[in-house]
Amino acid sequence: MDQKQSIEINLSHIAENLYLYIDAKNNGDIEEDISNQYSNEAQYQLKEGHFYDYEFSDKNYRLVCRDQENIVQKRKRNGHIGRIVPNIFVGTLSLEFFHVNHIEKKWEQKLEVQSTKTSYRKDYQYMLNSITEKCTDLILQANSPVSHSFETDFNADNETLYQRFAFVKSIINSEEFEEAVYKIISAPTTKWTEEAEQTDVRKIKRFRNSEIKQLINSNNRIKLSVNHSLYSEKLTSVATKINSYKKKESIDTSENRFIKHALETFSNFCMDLGNHPKAGERLKHEANVVTEKLENHLQNNIFKEISRPTTLKLNSPTLQKKEGYREVLKVWLKFDLAAKLVWNGGEDVYSGGKKILQPYMNIGCFLNY
């Protein structure tokens, strides 16, 4: 992040030689994300509780804030000059500007307002993960007298879609989930299976009952000499090749099938949201980033050897106890609920319009059964 006292936003794509100047009181009160370190945030970042002067290079342009009138305070005589006052606003600040002779046409300019808390990004993700856990516990109480069904409402508006995705992204982007996937890939559970192959009978050292039957009944036979120990009136020939079974270690287990199914479920959900007609640009971008991360996991060679599951054995001791597997199982259970919850209230939280810890105080108000 490049710390500055003043920034010059080039708006020449709107009008020739059009610029928006923003000045802070102190050096470092404005930051520019030049390297796109935080891909989900706006490039220019202000700070909570600070004041910023702005000015357009063209006196015919005006700046407004659609959702919060008091954030942009323009001067009465010189409307192209004013002050941006974020106050306690934290998140993505969506401003609009327009030409005084064409007020019906507006353009958007996004600014990110950082929290004064140094670890607010980490706290925000922790909050989402904690709410998901609490919601899971509340909904799936063992002593509950009723049952609930949850389905995704894909007709919801853009804010609801982003709320749902923010829940899911906080789970998938957690360090716990990343470490669990790497542990599974590096040391997957295996099982021994028997694989049949055509083998010359002379190479078989020990015959089992199934192989003896093939020796007597299979085709491609060779005659036995009269002096051979196996020769008799009923057995004058034997098969030259029979199916022999050898043990082989396989990773195509029910537990690994579940892991593959879980990753594909996560990926498909994010892909569907990214392609949803009501999804905004921010949601599409973030969904594509998470989808790409999941697809990179699925491109690992071990998943190419794993088939699709026919059943999900969630009571498997491996899934519930083995390191890596139990974390993915826990995430999958949380994901299934988080992806289907509908939140009432707090719409601005996930589009950046409220203090990040505000919804945590009213967790019971966000469940819609």
N, C-alpha and C positions, 0 to 999 in steps of 0.2 A: 504494500500500500504506500502510495506516494503522498506525503503530508504537505498541505499547501495552506496559504491564507486566502488566495483568490483563484478562481477558475474561470475559464472562458469557454462556454459551450457553443460550438459551431452549429448554427442552424441554417447554413447556406443552402441546404436541400429544400428549405421552405421558401426562402427569399434570398436574393443575392446580398452578400455582406451583412447578413443578419446574425447577431451574436447575443447570447445571454450571459451577462457578467454577474458573478456571485462573489461577494467579499465577506470574510469573517473578521472578527475583532482580533484574534490571535493567530499566529502561525501554527498550523497543525489542527485547527478546528475543522478543516475540510480535508478529506482524503479521496484519492482517485485510485480505483482498482485497475491499474494499467495492465497487469498480467492476468486479469480475469480469475483471480484466486477464488473469489466467491461468485460462482457462475449464476447463483440464484438471486443475486442482489444487484441493485443498480450500480452503474460505474462510479457515479459521484456520490460521496457519502458525507452527510452532515452529522451533527451530534445533538443528542437530546438536551434540551434546556438552554441551547445557545441561540443567538440571534444573527441573522445574515442579511446584508443589504444586496439587492439585485437591481439590475438595470438592463434594458434592451438597447441595442445599438440604433434601432429604429423607433422613433417616438410614437409610432402608430400601433405598436403591439402592447398587449396587456396580458398579465399573468393572473390566473385564478386557481383556487383549489376547489374542486367540485364538491367534495364531501365535508370539508371543514373551512368555513368562511374566515375564521380568525387566524388561520395559519399564514395566509398571504395578506399583507397589509400594504396597499398601494397608496401613494400620495394623491391628494385631491387635485392639485394643479398639474402635476407631472405624473400621469397615470402609468407611464412606462418605467417608473422608478418606485421602489418600495422595499419592504422588509419581509423576510421569511422567518416565521416564529414557530418552530416545531413544538415548543413546550414539552409536554410529556409524551408526545407522539413517538412511537418506535416502530420501525418497519419500513416498507416501501411507500413513499409519499408520491402519489400521482397528481401532478400539476398539469394544467392546461393553459395554452396561450393562443391568442387569436388577433387578427387585424381589426381595428376599430371600424373599418368599412365593410368587413365581412364577418360579422360576429357569429354567423351560423356555422362557420367552418372553424373547427378547433383542432389543435395538435397536442399530443401528450408529451410531457417531459417527466421522467421518473427520477427521483432522488431517494437515496437510502438514508434513513435516520438511525444512527447507532444508539444503543443504550449506553448509559454511563457505566454499567456493570461490565467489567473487563471480560467476563466469561459468559456473556448473555447468549451467544450462539450455542455453547455447550449446554447451558441451562435450558434453553428452548427445546433442544432435542430430548433432554432428560425429562422435561415436563410432558412432552408428547408420549414418551415411552411409559411414564408413570401413570398417566391418565388411561392409556390402553390397558395396563395391568389392572387398574382399579375397576375399569368397566368390565373386564373379563370376569373378575371376582364377583362383582355385583350381579351380573346377568346369569352366571352359572352356579349360583349358590345351590349346594346339594339339598338343602332343606326347603327350597322354594316350592310353594304349593301349586304353581302353574308353570307351563312351558312357554317359550317364546320362539317365534320364527323371525328371521331377519333376511331381507332381500335388498339388493342394491337397486336404488332408484336412479336409473340413468337419465331420467328426465329432469333431474335436479339442476339448479342454476350453477354458474361457474364457481361461485364461492363454496357451495356445498361439495362440489367435485374436488376442489383444492383442499378442503378440510379433510376429506376422506383420504386423499392421496398423501397429505402431510402426515397423517397417522401412520400410513403404510411405509412411507419413506423413512420415518424416524426409526422404525423397527429394522428395516433392511439395511440402513446405513449405520447401524450400531456396530461398535467394535465386537460385541459378543457374537453377533451373527457372522461377521467376516471371519473371525477366528474359528468359529464352529465349522464353516464350510471348508476352510483350509485344513482343519484337522481331519475331516472326513475324506478329503481328496488325498491327503498324504498317507492315511492309514485306514482305508475302508474295510468294513467287515466283510468276511469271505465265507464261503461254504464249499464243501467237497461234493463234487458231482461225478457221476459215472458217464463216460463218453464211449459210444460204440464205434468200432472201426474194423474193417476187414483185415484179418490177420492170417498169415500162413500157419497152419496147424502145427508145423514143426517148430515154430517159435514160442508156442504156448507151453509154459512150464507146468502149470497146474490147471486142470480142467474142473470146472464146476458143473452142476447138473444141467444148466442151460446150454453150456458149451458142448457137453456130451450129446445132448439131443440134436444139436446142429450138426455135429460130426456124423451122426447116423442118418439124418433126414435131409440135409442141405444138398443143393446141386453142385455142379463142377466137381465131380467125384473122380477118384483114382482107384483102380483095382488093387486089392491086397494080394500079396503072394500067399501061396498055400502055407508056407512056413512062418508067416507073420503071426505074432501073438494074438492079434485081434481077429484073425480070420476064423470064420465059422460058417456053417451052412446058411445062417440067416444074415451074416455080415460078410460080404465079399468085397465091399468097396467103402471108402470113407471120403468125406468132403476135403478138398484141398485148402479151402479158405472158409473161415467162419467169423461171425461177429464176436470180437473180444472187447471186454469192457475194462477201461482203465480210469483211475481216479484223477480228477482234475480240479484245481482250485479255481473257483469262480466268484466274481464280485456281483453277479446278477442275483442278489438276495432281495427279499421283500423289504428290508430296511433301506437298502440303497435305491430301490424302486420308489420308495416313499420320498426320499430326499430329492430325486430327480423330479418327481411329480410336484413337490412343494416349490422347487425353483421355477418350474414351468408355470405353475399357478401364479406365482408372484410376477413373473415376466409378462404373462398374458394380461393380468390385471392392469399393470402399468402401461402396456401397449394399447389396451382398449381405451384407457383414460386419455392417453396422448393423442389418439385418433378420434376422440369424441368431438362431434360438431360444435358443442358448447364449450369446449376447452379453450382457455385463453393461451396466449403465446408463452406465458411463464409456466403454466401447467404442462404444456406440450414439451417445452425444453427440459424441465425437471424430470418428466416421465421418461423421456428418451434417454437421459443420463442414467437413471436407475435401471431401465430396461437393458441398456448396453452393459452395465455392470453384471447383471444377472446372466445375460447371454454369454459373457466371457467365462463365467463359472461353468455354464452348460457345455461350452466348447472343449472342456477338459476331456482327455481320452477315456477316462473311466466311465463317463456318462454315455459314451458311444457303445459300450458293451452292456449297458443296463437297459432292459426292456420296460415297457409300460406296466404299471401295476394292475392286477386284476382285483385285488382287495387291499385295503389299508389296515394292517395289523398294528393299531395304535397301542395295543397292550403288550407289544414286544418288549422284553427286558432290555434288548439292545437300544431301542429307541428311547426308553425311559431312563436308562442308567449310563449308557456309554457316553463318554465325553465327546462333544460335537453333535451327536445325534439327538441327545436330550434337549440341547439348546435350539436346534432347528425345529424339533417337535413343538417346543414351547412357543417359538416365533410363529409357527404355522397356525397354532390354535388362536393366538392373539391376532394374527393377520386376518383370519376368517371372520372374526367379529369386528375388527377395526375397519375392514373393507366394506362392511354392511351397515355400520352405524350411521344414523342421520342426526346431525347436531341441530338443535334449535337455539338460536342466540349465538353471540360471539362471532358473527360473520366476518367482522373486520380483523379477527385475530390472525387468520391465515392469509389475508391479503395485506397484512401489515398495518392495521389501523388501530390497534390497542396495545396497551402494555402487555408484554408477553406472559406475565405470570397471573394476569387477571382471571382467566378462565379456571385456573387451578383452584380458586377459592369457591367455585360454584359447580363443582363436578357433577352434582346430582341433577343439575338443570339441563344437562346436555344429552341425556338419554331419551330417545323417542321410541317407545315400544310399538 
